[in-house]
């Protein structure tokens, strides 16, 4: 089954086994549609059934059926959570999963290969694609209408328009 990382348990909350989750999704509300997630632990993955969620600032407080006490919740601190891709629903046009962008080849609008996307950062204003290539310095390309010409996830290809100054990073 194809899974994507959706967040990380960063702390316990209260005494009855609730946990604080930092979400790694643009829309934390996606957790409302999830019946379960998987927690990655050292000894493998554990399926956790979501009973309840509530919002606290930029985080989620979640209650899972399998975690009944603060002591049990402690053992899940720093666990990365994954969810089945098909449970996450359709993305709006022009929005992509980071996992799908990593490894895409990046070309400029003249057809020259610049490298591959090695990471995606969110600056608040927009995302930034980190493009790595063995023969040149890494590039940071802002994801804006001005710079991104096309994204073809199926063929792992992104075409960008290099605005002045980008090719000098």
Rosetta blueprint (number, residue, H / E / L):
1 X L
2 X L
3 X E
4 X E
5 X E
6 X E
7 X E
8 X E
9 X E
10 X E
11 X E
12 X E
13 X E
14 X L
15 X L
16 X L
17 X L
18 X E
19 X E
20 X E
21 X E
22 X E
23 X E
24 X L
25 X L
26 X L
27 X L
28 X H
29 X H
30 X H
31 X H
32 X H
33 X H
34 X L
35 X L
36 X E
37 X E
38 X E
39 X E
40 X E
41 X E
42 X L
43 X L
44 X E
45 X E
46 X E
47 X E
48 X E
49 X E
50 X E
51 X E
52 X E
53 X E
54 X E
55 X E
56 X E
57 X L
58 X L
59 X E
60 X E
61 X E
62 X E
63 X E
64 X E
65 X L
66 X L
67 X L
68 X L
69 X L
70 X H
71 X H
72 X H
73 X H
74 X H
75 X L
76 X L
77 X L
78 X L
79 X L
80 X E
81 X E
82 X E
83 X E
84 X E
85 X H
86 X H
87 X H
88 X L
89 X L
90 X L
91 X L
92 X L
93 X L
94 X L
95 X L
96 X L
97 X L
98 X H
99 X H
100 X H
101 X H
102 X L
103 X L
104 X L
105 X E
106 X E
107 X E
108 X E
109 X L
110 X L
111 X L
112 X L
113 X E
114 X E
115 X E
116 X E
117 X E
118 X E
119 X E
120 X E
121 X E
122 X E
123 X L
124 X L
125 X L
126 X L
127 X E
128 X E
129 X E
130 X E
131 X E
132 X E
133 X E
134 X L
135 X L
136 X E
137 X E
138 X E
139 X E
140 X E
141 X E
142 X E
143 X L
144 X L
145 X L
146 X L
147 X L
148 X E
149 X E
150 X E
151 X E
152 X E
153 X L
154 X L
155 X L
156 X L
157 X E
158 X E
159 X E
160 X E
161 X L
162 X L
163 X L
164 X L
165 X L
166 X H
167 X H
168 X H
169 X L
